[in-house]
């Protein structure tokens, strides 16, 4: 009973340790997956935030241009909107809405003139009218059946009245591509949700429909919102009833405000995440049950064995099993030994020839075997084993060693339980050991040969179907250790179904006696479930009377790597041909010894030649296809490669056989033998489409750059360009300690001019003044910009106040010489200017806006002193006035 209690305690301990390990593994698996999906959510949030910031900045720029410069009815505005929309991949369309919600302009002509006053993205901004806010609408279904979210900025006129809004609708396809980029498991799902809980999009699309409200009581979305965190990982029941692990991150704006956030949701199915853990737990439970069963059965059988041995000890059954057994009897208590005649003979002694003592007997044991004998006897002497059996060596009288099979048993114990007498027998097994050693050596050599060649060996008895496979063969199949193959049906079950007919057809001649040998290659299933190729070779070893094979012996080896390499080589050749056609890449080779040229078929197609035309290829004929300006370049490249081994990578023009000029990328490298070029090989790729795209992209970038930094009305720099240039020049002036000057220029009494003559005349006046002021710029680096409305700014680098006053005087004189009529000015009958002049040495500890503030204050003084003059704070204002 005590042994059963100990066994139960051990099993309980193992169960507790295993349970703790499984729980720890489960927690680790869940935590690792939480960290992983949190990272994916952060990646999407970071990319979306940059895109939304870009759209917000674009809307602010549009709003600024509409308020201070261009007008919604400007003919150039639709082109600018389309250019901006195409330049931002995440934007579906751009809208300019007036104060009543009607579309004045759009990147899509079909939206112009439509009434959007009922849309939330118009009503909410109009109600709140916060110019600093980026308004984010709830997802809605457009007229063309697409779910979109819009971003909106409000506009106010110069007098503070509400002027409308600028709106960008987000393209769900762009954000779907971004969401797909982070999916790494089939059960994974990415959702982009409005702050109100309404779904904008979901990937995969068939799991959550757009417009679904996930902000329901008790939902994980509601828990996340109530927690007030910007990012969190939750685990719970989703809307479809499955348990999911969910990582959420809120997009709420970094450098600007959003009236509603967007929430990125990345989730995985918890059961899928824990699938391998469940399998491991089930395997551990099966292992524990098997272990408990084995230990219980072992303990039960051991107790039964001891009971039987105890009963057998009452009778002496340990007798001689034949005349060839030597008998020994060791009386431990008296220190005496006795052996029979066969034992003396076995050791080469005559009976009684030597004094047989325990010390002499021990000295006969082989030194290497003494520890083994002691270890084998120890448990039996202690009563833990019923008998002892061991093979060991004993020294013959002539000096050689005799192998004996030793059976021993304690037949008497003292009152303390210690062994008092041991009886045993010796059987001479030297001949068997020698045969085993020889057989082992032969077998080992064969095994080494089979392993070195990676061979499996089989022996097949054809009539019965019995089959024997060696260890190497079973290992190759993943079946060792484990139950061996014993029947042909087991082997046939491993063969790939598609290869059965071929393998059977190859085997039939040998089985029928028509051929004595058989070889084939086919696929067999590994124990892990995958198939691999083997090559099998066999010989009919025995035959029946009718000549049919009855016993077949053969070998097989794994040739999967070779077959895969052959298949890969074939696929690579086909792939190279197909990719060459898709990428328009062809190969060529020049044999420098024979001076012959070889082209692949793709190069013929690039040159628009018929490969069947029979055209004789030569180096000169190939160079002749290049444009004249490219022929010199390719000749020089070939010469450098032959002489110096220098490779080339050039983009050149080629005139095809159909007289069409194309661009190609030519690459070449030398094949060297003992440092000397013996051949040149390389590729030619048609890159005409890329070159045309690069040219169009360059033009589009130039147009976009010009639009973003140029005032559309006057053609001079806009406010954005001025702000960037001022910051840069201020920083450079601070490093170099050079003065930076600024002229703030205002057209006197421009509002009466504009009100009386109309906006077209006012726009013409602004352009004329900009042209006059542009002529006053003399040095590189000086910048004239439209600061806003009728106000201009002239930035002068490395210019002290005196130099700036000279430029200001020049501007007044040139505007007087232009004599632009202004009948509504109380100052003069022509257009005049008021100029504020400031010059500072920039400091890294002060903002650039100080220079603007100084010049603006001087402008105010110039206006206060009667206009038509400049004011610098040092000169007499009357000296700068022009009557």
Secondary structure as UniProt FT lines:
FT   HELIX           2..68
FT   TURN            72..73
FT   TURN            75..76
FT   HELIX           77..87
FT   TURN            89..90
FT   STRAND          91..97
FT   TURN            99..100
FT   STRAND          102..106
FT   HELIX           109..111
FT   TURN            112..113
FT   TURN            117..118
FT   HELIX           120..128
FT   TURN            131..132
FT   STRAND          133..136
FT   STRAND          140..141
FT   TURN            143..144
FT   STRAND          147..148
FT   STRAND          150..156
FT   TURN            158..159
FT   STRAND          162..170
FT   HELIX           172..180
FT   TURN            181..182
FT   TURN            186..187
FT   STRAND          189..194
FT   TURN            195..196
FT   STRAND          198..203
FT   TURN            205..207
FT   TURN            210..211
FT   TURN            217..218
FT   HELIX           220..227
FT   STRAND          231..237
FT   TURN            239..240
FT   STRAND          243..251
FT   STRAND          257..258
FT   STRAND          262..269
FT   HELIX           270..273
FT   HELIX           275..312
FT   TURN            313..314
FT   TURN            323..324
FT   STRAND          325..331
FT   TURN            332..335
FT   STRAND          336..339
FT   HELIX           341..347
FT   TURN            351..352
FT   HELIX           358..363
FT   HELIX           367..381
FT   TURN            382..383
FT   STRAND          388..395
FT   TURN            397..398
FT   STRAND          401..413
FT   TURN            415..416
FT   STRAND          419..428
FT   HELIX           430..452
FT   TURN            453..454
FT   STRAND          455..461
FT   TURN            462..464
FT   STRAND          466..469
FT   HELIX           471..476
FT   TURN            477..478
FT   HELIX           488..494
FT   HELIX           497..499
FT   HELIX           500..511
FT   TURN            512..513
FT   STRAND          517..525
FT   TURN            527..528
FT   STRAND          531..543
FT   TURN            545..546
FT   STRAND          549..558
FT   HELIX           560..583
FT   STRAND          585..591
FT   TURN            592..595
FT   STRAND          596..599
FT   HELIX           601..606
FT   TURN            607..608
FT   HELIX           611..613
FT   HELIX           619..623
FT   TURN            624..625
FT   HELIX           628..644
FT   STRAND          648..655
FT   TURN            657..658
FT   STRAND          661..673
FT   TURN            674..675
FT   STRAND          676..686
FT   HELIX           688..709
FT   TURN            712..714
FT   HELIX           719..736
FT   STRAND          739..747
FT   TURN            748..749
FT   HELIX           750..757
FT   HELIX           759..775
FT   TURN            780..781
FT   STRAND          783..788
FT   TURN            789..790
FT   STRAND          791..797
FT   HELIX           801..818
FT   TURN            823..824
FT   STRAND          833..841
FT   TURN            844..845
FT   HELIX           849..864
FT   TURN            865..866
FT   STRAND          869..871
FT   HELIX           877..880
//
